[in-house]
């Protein structure tokens, strides 16, 4: 939430890949779970292992760099080759459109497969491997209280995230 132009009250997202300065307070909120997601009736919907999906083409979500490393680690952790992931997408709308109209796959939070917004177009491909997910945190300035509206919003997000555990 913006309090004035150029400042943020807080941010909620994956833990930063690099340490932040001491002016920021990082509060862990939750660790989600991810799953493999593709279009409804995807040709690989019967796959039961990541090994069955290494020849598929994948979409990297979020910014390149840490996300590419996280993606590759899912396969490395299971002794598998890294699949092709030539498409990078940072837009939710574009991601759902690409997934629903192609044979691309992606690692997404498991809630996406059952969401009313996406369940008509996307399906979860349940594999036996555990798909790790980034820890989500709340970042705010150390020693600077949030505005009442920002505090209420942050608390609502934390309460909702508590239901995802």
FENNOR-V840442 format. One record per helix or strand of 3 or more residues. SS is the DSSP state (H for helix, E for strand). FROM is the first residue (numbers start at 1). TO is the last residue. If there is no record, write none. Layout:
ss->[SS;SS]
from->[FROM;FROM]
to->[TO;TO]
This chain:
ss->[E;E;E;H;E;H;E;H;E;H;E;E;H]
from->[10;24;34;50;57;66;84;92;105;111;122;135;148]
to->[14;31;39;53;61;76;89;100;109;114;125;141;162]
